[in-house]
Amino acid sequence: MTALESPGASERPGQHDADAARLAALGYTSEFKRDMSLWANFSLGFTYLSPVVGVYTLFAVSLAAGGPPMFWSLVVVGAGQFLVALVFGEVVSQYPVAGGVYPWARRLWGRRWAWMTGWVYAIALLVTIASVSYGAGPYLAQLLGFTAGTASTIACALIIIGIALAINLAGTKWLAWAAIIGFSAELLGALAVGGWLLVSERHHGLGVLFDAFGAGSGGSYLSAFLAAGLIGIFQYYGFEACGDVAEEVPDPTRRIPKAMRMTIYVGGAAAMFVCLALLLAVEDYAAVIGGADPDPVTTVLTAAFGAVGMKVVLAVVLISFVSCALSLQAAASRLMYSYARDGMVPGSRVLRTFLPGRHVPPYTMLVAAVVPALIVLGSIVSTDALTKIISFAVLGIYLGFQMVVLAALRARLKGWRPSGAFTLGRWGMPVTVGALVYGVLAIVNMAWPRTPDAPWFDNYIVAVSGAVVVGLGLVYLLAARPHEGSDAPAGDAIASEPATAPTGRETDRIWEDS
């Protein structure tokens, strides 16, 4: 399938009935329409991962911290997150239910663990929507010719949130089209910009990838590399969004695990290509590392494309930001709908309502727009407060991921044998352990205090924000006991029959297909 084909998925005869029967066996019926093809599902994950957004946002900070070798963090983190994607692929293949990490944790462990997993991930998603929209604000303001400042950034961020909401409310088919268009524009833009930089603006050879140019010279270079490695950690997530819309994809047990892997392959390759092109185009590394050039991306792009060409590049970057916000909003709305369908949140009756004719839950989408908008508006009072709130975003997503990986490891140790169309076979245990070890190390790296001269709260802001979110969730869980009102299936993975699990030969074919 090409980007010019319809995002509506082509189905084998009887596929719809088979998907409905499988979902019914899991205890659910769906009001979603299965209008999302493999290509559209992959595009949703890609635009959520958004290599342009991730690299452009953190390139300057990472280069200043670790010099050009920071490039290798994209390789290291990509390998670690690929392990997580494989674990998620096994789980979603057996439990292709809308909502992602919440229903997965529910089936693997139980209601309370699922509630906490979903809580942490939901807060992280809502904050990330605000973060991406606010980050896109200056690009839209510059493109429209607005005066730079907090007011214009806020206004443009709210416009982006509104556009994402309108597209999401239009239905799955519109979401699929928007994801494909966003993916196509971002990938082509990344290839075009990166290719031009490599051809016309390359000032260095590949040897610079092994030269820190003095970065981290004040102490251990490992510490500097780990700090610079945040560009990789902040890059490789989004593949889980493929599973958030599991009830909107035909044959999800096979297609979604494949879409997750494709997101890592293609998204990771695009991120590394963009990062490499920018690195080789930076003329003076010392100026970036020393702080004389705090925005090397703009410096490079302006020199390469001029004022007019820069407008085109800005348009591509803006499309990437909007697509990313759109995918995040879709993921958050499906997560909240999954909670509401199981009766796990106040207002469940309203939140699980569907929009007639569009087959999407409008009120969860509204929440996924209003809450980020309020966070953005909070910057009127204090941009510092906004920064502190956003500090939790990526940590929360990684915490949500690792709560699922831990649940999968626990279930394996208690006898769970994945029975979906995609399994890892004998590799399941080592891959799950590897994914957990990687995830814990990444979380420690994110939360590690790196500003000893700052007040303690600022130095430990990531860890503190994580503790606050988890603490509030635990207090509410123990006080309100929301899980007790739900009678949907939970904790049944260990008791599930492994009769449909692939044989060794079938598992080999799965790996070949990947």
N, C-alpha and C positions, 0 to 999 in steps of 0.2 A: 504494500500500500504506500502511496506517496502522499505528500502534504496536500495535494490537490484533490484527493478523494474525500468522500464524505466521512465525517467523524462517526457517523452511525455505524455500529458494528455489524459486519456480515455474520450471519449465524448459520450453523449447520441445521438441517431439519430436526425439529424436536429439541433444539438446544434450550429454548425458552422454558419449555416444560421441565427439562432436566434440571435447569438452574433453580426453578421454583420448587421442585421436589426436594432438592438438596437443602435449600434454605428452610423449607418446612420441616425437614428432618432435624434441623438445628433449633427448631422452635419458633420460627419467624415466618411471617408473610411480608412482602415488600410492596410499597406504593411507588417506589422509584421506577423509572423506565430504563431499560438496559440499552442506552443510546451511546455508550462510550466504547469505541474500538480499542484494540491493543495500542494502536498508534496514538490515539487521543489520551489514553490512560498513561502511557509513557510521557507524553508531552506535559501532562499535568504534573507528574513528578519532576520533570526537567525544569519547568518554569518555577516550581517551588524551590528546587535546588539553586537555580539561576546562577550559572557561573559568572556572568557579567556583574550581577549585583554583588556577589560575594567577593570577587577579586577586586573590583573597583573600590569597594567600600574599605577594605582592609589592607590594600596593597602598600600604601604609604607607611602605615604603622608597622607592618611586618618587615618591610625593607629597612626601616630605620632601626628596628630591634635586632634583626639577625643578618642583614645584608643579603646578597643574592642567594646564598644557600637556603634561605627560607622556602625556596621553590620545592625542596624535597619534602617539606611537610605535607604538601598536597599528595605526594605519593604514599607517604606513611599513613596518613589519615584515610586516604582512599581505600587502602588495603584493609584497615580496621573496620571502616564502615561497610565494606563489602561483606565482611563476616556477619555484621548485624543484619544486612539486607537478606542474606541467605537464611538466617534464623527466622526473620519476619516472613520470608517466602514460604517456609514450611508451615508456619502457623496460619497464615491467611489462606493457604491452599486447603487446609482442613476446616477453617472457620471463615468463609468468605462473607462476613457480616459487616454492614456499614459501621463506621466509627473508628476503625483502626485499633489503636493500642488498648482502648477500654474494653471492647468485647474480647480481644485476644487475652488480656490479663484475666478477665472474668472466667473464661473457659479453662485457662491453664492453672489458675490458683483459686479464685473465689471472689465473692462480692466485695468484701472490704478492700482487698488488694486492688481490685479493679477500680473501685471508686477513687482510691488515692492515686492510682496511675493516671486515670482520666483527669482528675483535678489538677495534678501537676502539669500535665501536657496541655490541658485547656488553657490554663493561665499563661503558659509559655506561648501558645499559639496567638492568643489575643494580644499579648504584649509584642510579639513579633510582627503582627499585622501593623500595629502602631509604629514600630521601629522602621519597617520597610517603607511605609507610607511617608513617614517624616523624613526618611533618608531620600526619598524621591522628590520631596517638595522643592528643594533648591534646583534640581534639574528642570522640573516643569516651570518654575519661576523664571529661570534663565532662558528657557526656550520661548516663553511668552513675553519676555522683556520686562518682567516685574522687578521692582527694586529689591535687592537682596535684604533679608531681615527675617526676624522671627514671625512677623505677621504674614508675610507672603509665603513663607514655608508652611505655616499652619494651614492657610487657606488652600494651598495646592495639595497638601496632604489629605485634607478633607475631600477635595475633588476626586482624588485617586480612590479613596475609600468608597465614595459614592458611585464611581464608575464600576468598581469591582462588585458592589452590591447589585447594581442594575443588571449586570451580566449574569450573576449567579441566580437572581430571581427569574431570569428568562428561561431557565431550565437546563437540564443536563446537556442537550444538544448544543445550546449556545455556549455553555461552559467548555464543551469538547472543542468546538470551533475556535473559541478564544485561546484555549491552551495550544492548539496546533499552530495558530497564527503567531502566538507569542514565542513558541519554540522555534518556528521557522525564522522569524525576524531576529531572535537572539542568536541562534546558531550562525545564520548567514552573516549577521553583523559582526559576531565575534571572529569568524573566519576572514571576513573582508578587512576589518580593522587590524587584526593580528597579522594577516598576510602582508598588508601594506607597510606596517611597521617593520616587519622582518626584511622587506625588500628595500625600503627607502630610508628607514630611520635606525637601522641597526648600527650601534656604536661598539659592540663588544662581541667576542666569541663565546662559545659554550663554556670555556674555562672559568668564566666568572661565577658559575654556579658552585664552584668549590673554593671561592675566595670571599671571606667575610668583609674585606675592606675596612677592617678596624672595628666593626660592630661587635659588641660584647667584650671589648678588650679590657674593660674594667674588672672582669671576673671570669667565671667559667663560661665558655662559649655554649655549653649545653643549656645553661639557663637562658641565654639569649635566644638560642634556637627554639626552645620550648615556648618562650614568649612570642616569637615570630610565628610559631606553628599554629597560633590561633586562626590564621587565615585559612588553614586547612580544616580545622575543627569547625569553624563557622561556615564552611563551604558544603560539606558532604552530608546534608540531610535534606529531606524532601521526597525521597523514595517511598517513605511510609504513606504519603498522600495517595499513592496508587491504590493502597488497601483501604483508605478511608471511604472510597466510593465503590466498594466491592459489589454492592447491589445494583450498580449502574453499568456493569461490564458483563457481557455474555461470556460464558465459560471462564469465570474468574479464577477457578482453582488452578488453571494452567496459565492464563494470560497475565494475571497480576504478578506472580513471582517473576515472570520473564520481564515485565515492564519495570519492576524494581531493579533488576540487574542491569537492564538497558540504561536506566537513569544513572547508575554509578558509572557504567562504561562511558557513555556519551557525555554526560555532564562532567565527569572527572577529566576526560580528555580535553573537552572544551575549556575548562578552567585552567588546566595546565598550559594549554596553547596560549590563552590570553595572558596568563601570568608570565610565561616565557617571553612573549613578544614585548611586553611592557618592560621587563627586566633588561633585555638587550637594547632597548631604545632609550633607557635612562642614560644621559650623557655623563652626569657627575654623581656618583654614588656618595661621595663624601658630603655633598651638599644635603642630600636626603638624610643620611645618618647623623650629620651634625645639626640638622634642623633648619638649615638655610633654605631648603626647598621642601616645605611641609606638604605640598600637593603635587607629587611627581606625575600623577596620572594626567592632570590638566596640563601640566607643562609639556608632557610628551605629545598629547593629542593636539594641542594648539600648534605646536611646532610642525606636526606631521600633516595636519589638515587645514590649518588656517581658520579664520573666523567663520566662513561659510561652511566648510566641511565639518567644523566642530558642531554646527547646528544639526547636521545629519547624524553625527555620532551621538549627540545628546538625545535625539529622537529615538534611536535604537536603544540606548540605555534606559530611557523613560519607558519604552514598551516592555523592557525586561522587568523594571520595577513594578509596573502595573500588572503584568502577568503573574509575578511572584505574589503580590498582594491578593490577586484573584484566587490563586491556588490555595493560599493560606486560609482565606476566608471560606472556601469550599470545604477544606479539611476541618476547620473549626465547627462549621455548621453541622457536618455529618457526625462529628464526635458528640456534640450536644444533643442532636436528635437521637443518637443511640442511647445516651443516658436517659432521655425523656421516654423513649419507647419502653425501657425497662423500669420506669417509675422511680428513678434514682435521684431526681432533683425536684425542688419545688417548682410548681407550674408545669409539670410534665404534660398535662392534658393539652395545654396551649402549645408548648414547644414541639410536640409530636404531630401537630396539625400540618396537613399538606395543602399546598396551593393548587386549587382545581385547574386542570388543564396543563399545568407546568410540572407537576409531580416532584416538587421540591418543598422542604419545610421552611416557610418564609420567616417564621419568628426566630428560629435559631440563626438564620442568616442575618436578621436584624440585630440580634445580640452581637454577632461576629462583626458588625459594622459600628454599632453604637459604642460599645465598650472601648475599642481602639480609638474611636473619634474622641471620646472623653479623655483618654490618656494623652492624645496629641494636644487637645485643648489645655491640658494641665501645664504645658510648657509656657503658656501665657504668664502663669504665676512664677514658674521656675524651670528653666531648661536643665538645671542641675538635678532637680527632682525627677525630671523625665529620664535623664541619663541613668539615675539610680534604679528606676523602675525597669528600664530596658535591660539593665545589667543581668537580670534573671533569665532573659529570653532563651538564649542558647543552652544555658545550664539546665533549664527546665525541660527542654526538648530531649537533651541527653539523659536526664534523670528518668523521663518517661520511657525512653528507649530501653534503658538498662533494667527498669522494673519489669518490662516484658521479657527481656533476655534472662533475667534471674528467675522469673516464673517458669520459663521454658526449661532452664537447667534443673530447677526443683522438680518439675513434672517428669523430666527424663530420669532423674535419679529415683523417682517413685514408680517408674515403670511405663511412662508414656511413650508410645511409638507412633509418630506422626503418620496419619493415614490419608493425606491428601494426594493429589496428582503429582505434586512436587515434593520430594523428600531428599535428604542428604545421605540416607543409608548409614553406613558405618562411620561416615564423617560427621554425623550429627553432633555427637558429644564433643569432640575436639573443636569443631567450629563454634559451638555454643560457648564453651569455656573461653576460647580465644576472643570471641565477641565481648564477653563479660569483662575479661582482663583489660582489653583495649578500652572499653567504655569507662571503666573505673579510673584508669590512668588519664583519660581525656578529661573527666570531670575534675580530678585533682589538679590538672594543669590549668583548667579554666578558673578554678577557685583559688589558686595559689596567690598569696599577697605579693605584689610586685612594686608597691609604691611606699617604701618604709618611711619616707619623709612626710607623707600625707597623714591626716588624722586616721585613727585606727578603723573608724567606720568606713572611710573611703578605701583604705587598704584591703579590707575584707568584705567589700561591698557585694561581690558575687556570692560568696559563701553565706553572708548574712541574709541577702535577699532570698536565697534558696531555703535557708532555715526558716525564714518568716512564712514563706508560702507553704512549705511542708507542715510547719507548726499549726498554722491556721486551718489547714485541711484536716489535720488530726483532731484538733479541738472540735471542729464541726462534725466530723465523723463520729466521735465518741459522744458528743452532746445530742445531736439530732438523729443519729443512727439512720441515715437515709437508705442504707442497704437493706434494712429490714422490711421495707415496703415493696421489695421486688421479689417476684417468684419466677423470673426468667431463669433458664438453665445457667448453672455456674459450677466451676470446679470439676467438670466431668471429663476433662481430657484424659486423665489417667485411666478412667474406666472405659474409654472408647475402644471399639474393636479395631484392630490393625489389619483387618482382612483385605482392605483395598490398598494397602501400602504397596508400592512398586517392588518388584523383585530386584535382585542385584543387577540383572541385565537392563531392566527398565530404568534403574537409577543411573546406570552408565549413560543411557540415552539422554536422560535429563541433563546430565553434566555436559554432554556433547552439544545439546541445544543451547546451553547457556553461553 
